[in-house]
Amino acid sequence: MERTLIIGLGRAGLGLHWAVLRKLRAAGRHPDLFAPAPVLVVDSLAPAALPQDEELRPVSSIAQARTLLDPERTVVHLCTPPVARLGLLRELAAAGFRRIIVEKPLAVERRAVHDILDLARSERMRLAVVAPWLASSLTARLARLVEEGDLGELRSIDVRQSKPRMSRTLADGGHPTAFDVEPPHSLGVCLRLAGDAVLTGAELADMRIGDTVVPGMGRAELVLRHRKAVSRIVSDLTAPIRERRVQLGFTDGQAVAHYPGGEDDHYAQLRFSRTDHPETWEIFPDDALSAYFVDTYRALGDGTALEPGLHLAARVVELLADAKEASRRPGPADTLPSGHPGRRVSHAG
């Protein structure tokens, strides 16, 4: 069984990683994976911001955590903002910690992600990047629709990721653009379903709240061309509603999938049909983050190869970097398809 060290107690570390780990530990269904000992946490705000929880034990540094933990039996959750990952990974490696779950995205720049891959190779680190959508039961069902071919060949993927994120954006500058918040989830799914891709268009808009403008944190859109399909991802962080919808267009049918909208509801919905045939509608449990942590702890413990997932996460960062660059570039190159109602928004940095 594994001890746990969480670095960063923001929204991801405390509200997602620890919330799910606490539920899994309490359920007791995986005693071989999660040690009952307290989870150690490192954060500049702890213990002042730490909730009263006897299962959490704050420590002042990675060095102090090393005196209390055996790195060979510890899984580290790195939940700091993606703009500051490389230095912490180096510090963890120096302390002997080499089994690490990194919150998505792996990085926000192409050079940074390549530096992380180099570090992982040189230090023999086993890195897993949080990808609950890839561990989702819904994604598995979509993959079967593509692989089995009952609806024909996949031709298009249309993703809509909308949610109001004004308060968190104003309070937290950990994500440079809207490309770094929601699209890492869906872009990985697009690559899983349709294969590798190249960027053909990108758009980025500011978040505007009264007289306040947060550059690049409003609406993001990118268009990708795969070998046989086209993907379009739209993420709006100023939307009044939550939506996580993926629509697949096939040569002889379509599928519309809805991922769970929040941590309080772990059910997915899927509707699909062949052309001129009745529609099938399914609702089923899909606690993707719990499934991801169980699968990843097991993989980290038994030596399962993590490189395919790591390289997919790196490819996501590369394509998002292409989208950021294209959205800044003025002129007709790399514009969105003809007839698109959106406009290009240019940013200096």
Long-range contacts (C-beta under 8 A, 24 or more apart in sequence): 1-31, 1-32, 1-33, 1-34, 1-35, 1-73, 2-33, 2-34, 2-35, 2-73, 2-74, 2-75, 2-297, 2-300, 2-301, 3-35, 3-37, 3-39, 3-40, 3-69, 3-70, 3-73, 3-74, 3-75, 4-34, 4-35, 4-39, 4-40, 4-74, 4-75, 4-76, 4-77, 5-39, 5-40, 5-41, 5-42, 5-65, 5-69, 5-74, 5-75, 5-76, 5-77, 5-97, 6-39, 6-40, 6-41, 6-42, 6-76, 6-77, 6-79, 7-41, 7-42, 7-43, 7-62, 7-76, 7-77, 7-78, 7-79, 7-80, 7-88, 7-92, 8-42, 8-43, 8-78, 8-79, 8-80, 8-81, 8-103, 9-41, 9-43, 9-45, 9-46, 9-49, 9-50, 9-79, 10-79, 10-80, 10-81, 10-172, 10-174, 11-168, 11-172, 12-79, 12-103, 13-41, 13-43, 13-77, 13-79, 13-103, 14-51, 15-263, 16-79, 16-263, 16-289, 17-77, 17-79, 17-101, 17-103, 17-293, 18-56, 19-263, 20-289, 20-290, 20-293, 21-77, 21-293, 22-53, 22-55, 23-290, 24-290, 24-293, 24-294, 25-55, 30-294, 30-297, 33-294, 33-297, 33-298, 33-301, 34-297, 35-73, 40-65, 40-68, 40-69, 62-88, 62-91, 62-92, 62-95, 62-97, 63-95, 65-95, 66-95, 66-96, 66-97, 71-95, 71-96, 71-97, 71-98, 71-99, 74-99, 75-99, 75-100, 75-101, 75-297, 75-300, 76-100, 76-101, 77-101, 77-103, 78-102, 78-103, 79-103, 80-174, 81-172, 81-173, 81-174, 81-175, 82-106, 82-107, 82-108, 82-174, 82-175, 82-180, 83-108, 83-174, 83-176, 85-112, 85-116, 86-112, 86-115, 86-116, 86-119, 89-116, 89-119, 89-120, 89-125, 89-127, 90-119, 92-125, 93-119, 93-123, 93-125, 98-123, 98-124, 98-125, 98-126, 99-125, 99-126, 99-300, 100-125, 100-126, 100-127, 100-128, 101-128, 101-129, 101-130, 101-293, 101-296, 101-300, 102-127, 102-128, 102-129, 102-130, 103-129, 103-130, 104-129, 104-130, 104-131, 104-184, 104-185, 104-313, 105-129, 105-180, 105-184, 105-313, 105-316, 105-317, 105-320, 106-310, 106-313, 106-314, 106-316, 106-317, 107-317, 108-175, 108-176, 108-177, 108-180, 108-317, 108-320, 108-321, 109-317, 109-321, 110-317, 110-318, 110-321, 113-314, 113-317, 113-318, 114-314, 116-314, 117-310, 117-311, 117-314, 120-310, 126-300, 126-306, 127-306, 127-310, 128-296, 128-299, 128-300, 128-306, 128-309, 128-310, 129-309, 129-310, 129-313, 130-289, 130-292, 131-185, 131-188, 131-292, 131-309, 131-312, 131-313, 132-185, 132-288, 132-289, 132-291, 132-292, 133-185, 133-186, 133-188, 133-189, 133-259, 133-288, 134-188, 134-189, 134-192, 134-292, 134-309, 134-312, 135-288, 135-289, 135-291, 135-292, 135-295, 136-259, 136-268, 136-286, 136-288, 136-291, 137-268, 137-284, 137-285, 137-286, 137-288, 137-291, 138-257, 138-259, 138-268, 138-270, 138-284, 138-286, 138-288, 139-189, 139-192, 139-193, 141-257, 141-270, 141-282, 142-189, 142-193, 142-246, 142-248, 142-255, 142-257, 142-270, 143-192, 143-193, 145-248, 145-250, 145-255, 145-272, 146-193, 146-194, 146-248, 150-253, 150-274, 151-250, 151-251, 151-252, 151-253, 151-254, 151-255, 151-272, 151-273, 151-274, 152-250, 152-251, 152-252, 152-253, 153-228, 153-250, 153-251, 154-193, 154-194, 154-228, 154-229, 154-248, 154-249, 154-250, 155-228, 155-229, 155-230, 155-249, 155-250, 155-251, 156-229, 156-230, 156-231, 156-232, 156-247, 156-248, 156-249, 157-190, 157-193, 157-194, 157-229, 157-230, 157-231, 157-232, 157-246, 157-247, 157-248, 157-249, 158-231, 158-232, 158-246, 158-247, 158-249, 159-186, 159-189, 159-190, 159-231, 159-232, 159-233, 159-234, 159-245, 159-246, 159-247, 160-234, 160-243, 160-244, 160-245, 160-246, 161-185, 161-186, 161-233, 161-234, 161-235, 161-236, 161-243, 161-244, 162-234, 162-235, 162-236, 162-239, 162-241, 162-242, 162-243, 163-236, 163-237, 163-239, 163-241, 163-242, 163-243, 164-237, 164-238, 164-239, 164-240, 164-241, 164-242, 165-217, 165-237, 165-238, 166-207, 166-209, 166-237, 166-238, 169-207, 169-214, 169-217, 169-237, 170-209, 170-212, 170-214, 175-217, 176-216, 177-204, 177-216, 177-217, 177-220, 177-324, 178-204, 178-205, 178-207, 178-216, 178-217, 178-218, 178-219, 178-220, 178-235, 178-237, 179-204, 179-216, 179-220, 179-222, 179-235, 179-320, 179-323, 179-324, 179-327, 180-320, 181-217, 181-235, 181-237, 182-235, 182-237, 183-220, 183-222, 183-233, 183-235, 183-320, 184-313, 184-316, 184-317, 184-320, 186-233, 186-235, 186-246, 187-222, 187-224, 187-233, 187-316, 187-319, 187-320, 188-312, 188-313, 188-316, 189-246, 190-224, 190-226, 190-231, 190-233, 191-312, 191-315, 191-316, 192-312, 193-248, 194-226, 194-227, 194-228, 194-229, 194-231, 195-226, 195-227, 196-226, 196-227, 196-315, 197-224, 197-225, 197-226, 197-231, 197-319, 198-224, 198-225, 199-223, 199-224, 199-319, 199-322, 199-323, 199-326, 199-334, 200-224, 200-225, 200-230, 200-334, 200-337, 201-326, 201-334, 201-335, 201-336, 201-337, 201-340, 202-322, 202-323, 202-324, 202-326, 202-327, 202-334, 202-336, 203-327, 203-336, 203-342, 203-343, 203-344, 203-345, 204-323, 204-324, 204-327, 204-328, 204-345, 204-347, 205-345, 206-345, 206-347, 207-237, 207-238, 208-238, 209-238, 215-347, 216-347, 219-342, 220-323, 220-327, 221-336, 221-342, 222-319, 222-320, 222-323, 223-336, 223-337, 224-319, 253-277, 259-286, 259-288, 260-286, 260-287, 260-288, 266-290
